[in-house]
Each structure stands twice: as structure tokens, then as C-alpha cells.
């Protein structure tokens, strides 16, 4: 197994996560728009990812693929920074708590799940605004209008609508992502140079992102519907049953293709950029 890298102060973890998150969102955002549209589509208006993409461009224009990106851009820095920083910090807590020096598979899953729960409290307002803007029926022109409407209608706590479903979504994704990265790393040969290290990180991150997406997509579907404003969907597990009963089990994986295309390779991009930034900060400290 590769020797654990030198730990860095929280600020460097936060900055590396922020840079990684913004890099990923700039490349992958259109797939997120397509994913949300498919998740909110209970009438099967979109016949797959390509059909959805073509319809959006044809009926609403290419720029619609980037509608609402201001909220994710503002969200990505604190979201991804919190993800990686919380994962590192919770890892230290759990290693001390259980009296172990190195991370194990079970600790990686536990640490990832806890980091996901931590991350959720940061991202809920941004996710809510993003969903409101990405919805095809949206009449809002920008995030300012959305925030103003939510606060006026539901008060400040209205910005945390969907917190419970967001918690489940992030707990499952982060547990799968970081747990899988740990396992895959142990199976791969130790890299001999920076190019091999980048390839290992890209492979681990892509596999981890794909596995996390398989685990959390049903929770992402109900989260999108809860935050879109339907009164039929309130809590995650009852909403899962409603969707499965009325639309079939496959509906819980609606939007899976664009989601996994984004978060599989996107997970690889995240890990590569994050570890590259951390290595750079280590050289500065040295």
C-alpha cells in the first residue's frame, strides 16, 4: 500500500477541494441539467439522455444547458471543499477514536458517510435554488429571484427544504466514493512517477464516483422532486415507495445515465485535481 501522504492544515484541504469542485462543474454541468430534467419527468416526455439533450437545445436554446450554473458555481467551492476537508478531518477523529494508525475499508466508508452528512448542511440551499432554476416550468430568471421568493413564502428555513433527502443522498454517495477509492487503491500497484499517480487517481475516482452514483441515485430522484415543490413528496423513504409503486422501480434511476456520466468521470476529475493541489501545497510548505 502507498505510504500515507503528509497531512496538511485545514485551509489547504479546503482550498484544494474548492479548486477541484469548480473544475469539475465547469466541465460537467450540462449533464446535471439533463439529469434534473429526467428526474422531474414523471410523464416520460424525455426518451433517454440524448433525446433530452436534443429537446432542451431545440426548444429552449443551447444556453439553457447552463441555466442556473451560478448557484452550483457558488456551491461547488464550499461543497467540494467541505467534502474533502471533512473526510480528512473525520478520518483523523475516527483513527484516534478507534486507536488505529491507518485507514481501513470500514473506516473509509464510515468517514465518507460522516463527511457526506457534514457536506449536506452546506449544499442544501444551493441545491434548492439550482433545482428551481433547472425545472422546465421555472419562471425565475436568476438565483436572486429564487432566494427572494423562497424567503418571502417560507422564511429563511425554507432554504433548507429537502435537507433530510439531501442527507441521505450525500451519505450514500460519499460512503461509496471514499470507501471504493480506498479499496481500489489497495489493489493497484504503487505509482512510480507523477503520470502513473494521475492515472491511479483518475481510475480510483472514476470507479468511486460510479459506485457512489449507483448507491445514491434513488435518493437523488426523490430529493429533486421534494425540492421542486410537489406536496406529494415530503420524506425520502415514503417518496421512494410512491415513485416505485406509481412509476415502477426503474423510475428511481431516472436520470442515471447523465448522472453517472457526470459523477463517474467527474469523480475522477475531482480526485486528480484535489490530490494535485494538495501535492502542490506540500511542495510549497517543504
C-alpha positions as CSV (number, residue, x, y, z in Angstrom):
1,X,0.0,0.0,0.0
2,X,1.2,3.5,-0.8
3,X,2.6,5.4,2.3
4,X,0.1,7.9,3.7
5,X,0.9,11.5,2.4
6,X,2.0,14.2,4.7
7,X,-1.1,15.8,6.4
8,X,-1.8,19.5,5.7
9,X,-3.7,22.2,7.7
10,X,-7.4,22.5,7.1
11,X,-7.0,25.6,4.9
12,X,-5.0,23.7,2.3
13,X,-7.6,20.9,2.2
14,X,-10.4,23.4,1.8
15,X,-8.6,25.3,-1.0
16,X,-7.8,22.1,-2.9
17,X,-11.4,20.9,-2.6
18,X,-12.7,24.2,-3.8
19,X,-10.4,24.2,-6.9
20,X,-11.4,20.6,-7.7
21,X,-15.1,21.3,-7.4
22,X,-15.1,24.3,-9.7
23,X,-13.0,22.5,-12.3
24,X,-15.5,19.6,-12.3
25,X,-18.6,21.7,-12.5
26,X,-17.3,23.8,-15.5
27,X,-16.8,20.6,-17.5
28,X,-19.8,18.5,-16.4
29,X,-22.7,21.0,-15.7
30,X,-24.9,20.3,-18.9
31,X,-25.2,16.7,-17.8
32,X,-26.5,17.9,-14.4
33,X,-29.3,19.9,-16.2
34,X,-30.2,16.8,-18.2
35,X,-30.2,14.6,-15.1
36,X,-32.6,17.0,-13.2
37,X,-35.0,17.3,-16.2
38,X,-35.2,13.5,-16.4
39,X,-35.7,13.1,-12.6
40,X,-38.6,15.6,-12.6
41,X,-40.2,14.0,-15.7
42,X,-43.0,11.7,-14.4
43,X,-44.7,11.5,-17.8
44,X,-41.7,10.1,-19.8
45,X,-41.5,13.1,-22.1
46,X,-37.8,12.5,-22.5
47,X,-36.8,9.3,-24.2
48,X,-33.3,9.0,-22.8
49,X,-30.3,11.2,-22.3
50,X,-29.6,12.1,-25.9
51,X,-33.3,12.8,-26.6
52,X,-33.5,15.1,-23.5
53,X,-30.3,16.9,-24.5
54,X,-31.6,17.5,-28.1
55,X,-35.0,18.7,-26.9
56,X,-33.6,21.2,-24.5
57,X,-31.3,22.7,-27.2
58,X,-34.0,22.7,-29.9
59,X,-36.9,24.0,-27.8
60,X,-35.0,26.3,-25.3
61,X,-31.6,27.0,-26.8
62,X,-28.1,25.9,-26.1
63,X,-27.7,28.4,-23.3
64,X,-30.4,26.5,-21.3
65,X,-27.8,23.8,-20.7
66,X,-26.1,26.3,-18.4
67,X,-29.2,27.8,-16.8
68,X,-28.7,28.0,-13.1
69,X,-25.0,27.5,-13.2
70,X,-24.4,30.5,-10.9
71,X,-25.8,28.6,-7.9
72,X,-23.6,25.4,-8.5
73,X,-20.5,27.6,-9.1
74,X,-21.1,29.4,-5.8
75,X,-21.9,26.0,-4.2
76,X,-19.1,23.9,-5.6
77,X,-16.3,25.7,-3.8
78,X,-17.7,25.2,-0.3
79,X,-19.4,21.9,-1.2
80,X,-16.3,20.1,-2.5
81,X,-14.0,21.8,-0.1
82,X,-16.2,20.6,2.8
83,X,-16.3,17.1,1.2
84,X,-12.6,16.5,1.1
85,X,-11.7,18.6,4.2
86,X,-14.4,16.9,6.3
87,X,-13.3,13.5,5.0
88,X,-9.7,14.1,6.1
89,X,-10.7,15.6,9.4
90,X,-13.3,12.9,10.3
91,X,-10.6,10.3,9.3
92,X,-8.3,11.7,12.0
93,X,-11.1,11.7,14.5
94,X,-12.0,8.0,13.8
95,X,-8.4,6.8,13.7
96,X,-7.9,8.4,17.1
97,X,-11.2,7.1,18.4
98,X,-10.5,3.5,17.4
99,X,-6.8,3.7,18.1
100,X,-5.6,2.8,14.6
101,X,-2.8,4.4,12.6
102,X,-4.0,3.6,9.1
103,X,-7.4,3.8,7.3
104,X,-9.2,0.5,6.8
105,X,-12.1,-0.2,4.4
106,X,-14.8,0.0,7.1
107,X,-13.3,3.3,8.4
108,X,-13.2,4.7,4.9
109,X,-16.9,4.0,4.5
110,X,-17.7,5.5,7.9
111,X,-15.6,8.5,7.3
112,X,-17.1,9.1,3.9
113,X,-20.7,8.8,5.2
114,X,-19.9,11.3,8.0
115,X,-18.3,13.7,5.6
116,X,-21.4,13.4,3.3
117,X,-23.7,14.3,6.2
118,X,-21.4,17.3,7.1
119,X,-21.4,18.4,3.4
120,X,-25.2,18.3,3.2
121,X,-25.7,21.2,5.6
122,X,-23.6,23.4,3.3
123,X,-25.2,22.4,0.0
124,X,-29.0,22.3,0.6
125,X,-29.8,26.0,-0.1
126,X,-27.7,25.9,-3.3
127,X,-29.2,22.6,-4.4
128,X,-32.7,24.0,-3.8
129,X,-32.0,27.1,-5.9
130,X,-30.4,25.0,-8.7
131,X,-33.4,22.7,-8.9
132,X,-35.8,25.6,-9.1
133,X,-33.9,27.1,-12.0
134,X,-33.3,23.9,-13.9
135,X,-37.0,22.9,-13.8
136,X,-38.6,23.3,-17.3
137,X,-41.6,25.1,-15.8
138,X,-39.4,27.6,-13.9
139,X,-40.2,31.3,-14.3
140,X,-37.2,32.5,-12.4
141,X,-34.5,34.5,-14.2
142,X,-31.8,34.1,-11.6
143,X,-30.8,32.8,-8.2
144,X,-31.6,36.1,-6.6
145,X,-35.3,35.8,-7.6
146,X,-35.4,32.3,-6.3
147,X,-34.0,33.1,-2.9
148,X,-36.3,36.1,-2.6
149,X,-39.3,34.0,-3.4
150,X,-38.4,31.2,-1.0
151,X,-37.7,33.5,1.9
152,X,-40.9,35.5,1.3
153,X,-43.0,32.4,1.0
154,X,-41.4,30.0,3.6
155,X,-39.0,32.2,5.6
156,X,-35.3,31.6,6.0
157,X,-35.8,27.9,7.0
158,X,-37.4,27.4,3.6
159,X,-33.9,27.5,2.1
160,X,-33.4,24.1,3.9
161,X,-36.3,22.3,2.2
162,X,-35.1,18.8,1.3
163,X,-32.4,18.6,4.0
164,X,-33.4,15.1,5.0
165,X,-33.3,13.7,1.5
166,X,-30.1,15.6,0.8
167,X,-28.5,14.0,3.9
168,X,-29.3,10.5,2.5
169,X,-28.1,11.4,-0.9
170,X,-24.7,12.6,0.3
171,X,-24.2,9.9,2.9
172,X,-24.7,7.1,0.4
173,X,-22.6,8.8,-2.3
174,X,-19.6,9.8,-0.1
175,X,-19.6,6.4,1.7
176,X,-19.5,4.6,-1.7
177,X,-17.0,7.1,-3.2
178,X,-14.4,7.2,-0.5
179,X,-14.9,3.6,0.5
180,X,-14.4,2.5,-3.1
181,X,-11.3,4.7,-3.6
182,X,-9.7,3.2,-0.5
183,X,-10.3,-0.4,-1.8
184,X,-9.2,0.3,-5.4
185,X,-6.0,1.9,-4.2
186,X,-5.0,-1.2,-2.2
187,X,-5.5,-3.3,-5.4
188,X,-3.4,-1.1,-7.7
189,X,0.4,-1.0,-8.0
190,X,2.2,1.8,-6.3
191,X,2.8,4.6,-8.9
192,X,6.4,5.2,-9.9
193,X,6.0,8.8,-11.3
194,X,3.5,11.6,-11.5
195,X,1.9,10.3,-14.7
196,X,1.2,7.0,-13.1
197,X,-0.1,8.7,-10.0
198,X,-2.5,10.8,-12.0
199,X,-3.8,7.6,-13.8
200,X,-4.3,5.8,-10.5
201,X,-6.2,8.8,-9.1
202,X,-8.3,9.1,-12.2
203,X,-9.1,5.4,-12.1
204,X,-9.9,5.3,-8.4
205,X,-12.0,8.4,-8.6
206,X,-14.0,7.3,-11.6
207,X,-14.8,3.9,-10.1
208,X,-15.6,5.5,-6.8
209,X,-17.9,8.1,-8.4
210,X,-19.7,5.4,-10.4
211,X,-20.3,3.2,-7.4
212,X,-21.5,6.2,-5.3
213,X,-23.9,7.1,-8.1
214,X,-25.4,3.6,-8.2
215,X,-26.0,3.8,-4.5
216,X,-27.5,7.3,-4.2
217,X,-29.5,7.9,-7.4
218,X,-32.9,6.8,-5.9
219,X,-32.4,9.4,-3.1
220,X,-31.3,12.0,-5.7
221,X,-34.6,11.4,-7.6
222,X,-36.8,12.0,-4.6
223,X,-34.7,14.9,-3.5
224,X,-35.2,16.7,-6.8
225,X,-39.0,16.1,-6.6
226,X,-39.1,17.3,-3.0
227,X,-37.2,20.4,-3.8
228,X,-39.2,21.1,-7.0
229,X,-42.2,21.8,-4.7
230,X,-44.6,18.9,-5.1
231,X,-46.6,18.4,-2.0
232,X,-46.8,14.6,-2.7
233,X,-43.1,14.2,-1.8
234,X,-42.0,15.1,1.7
235,X,-39.8,12.5,3.3
236,X,-37.3,10.3,1.4
237,X,-38.4,6.7,2.2
238,X,-42.2,7.3,1.7
239,X,-41.3,9.1,-1.5
240,X,-39.2,6.2,-2.7
241,X,-42.2,3.9,-2.3
242,X,-44.6,6.4,-4.1
243,X,-42.3,6.6,-7.1
244,X,-41.7,2.8,-7.2
245,X,-45.4,2.0,-6.8
246,X,-46.7,4.5,-9.4
247,X,-44.0,4.6,-12.0
248,X,-42.1,1.4,-11.4
249,X,-38.7,0.6,-9.8
250,X,-36.9,1.9,-12.9
251,X,-38.2,5.4,-12.2
252,X,-35.9,5.5,-9.1
253,X,-33.0,5.5,-11.6
254,X,-34.4,8.1,-13.9
255,X,-31.6,10.4,-15.0
256,X,-29.0,7.8,-14.1
257,X,-27.1,7.9,-17.4
258,X,-26.3,11.6,-17.4
259,X,-25.7,11.4,-13.6
260,X,-23.2,8.6,-13.9
261,X,-21.6,10.1,-17.0
262,X,-21.0,13.2,-14.9
263,X,-20.1,11.8,-11.5
264,X,-18.1,8.8,-12.7
265,X,-15.5,10.7,-14.8
266,X,-16.4,13.8,-12.6
267,X,-15.3,11.8,-9.5
268,X,-12.0,11.1,-11.3
269,X,-11.5,14.7,-12.2
270,X,-12.3,15.7,-8.5
271,X,-9.7,13.3,-7.1
272,X,-7.0,14.2,-9.6
273,X,-7.3,17.9,-9.2
274,X,-7.6,17.6,-5.4
275,X,-4.6,15.4,-5.0
276,X,-2.6,17.6,-7.4
277,X,-3.4,20.7,-5.5
278,X,-2.5,19.0,-2.2
279,X,0.8,17.8,-3.6
280,X,1.5,21.4,-4.8
281,X,0.8,22.8,-1.4
282,X,3.0,20.2,0.2
283,X,5.9,21.3,-2.0
284,X,5.3,25.0,-1.0
285,X,5.4,24.0,2.7
286,X,8.6,22.0,2.2
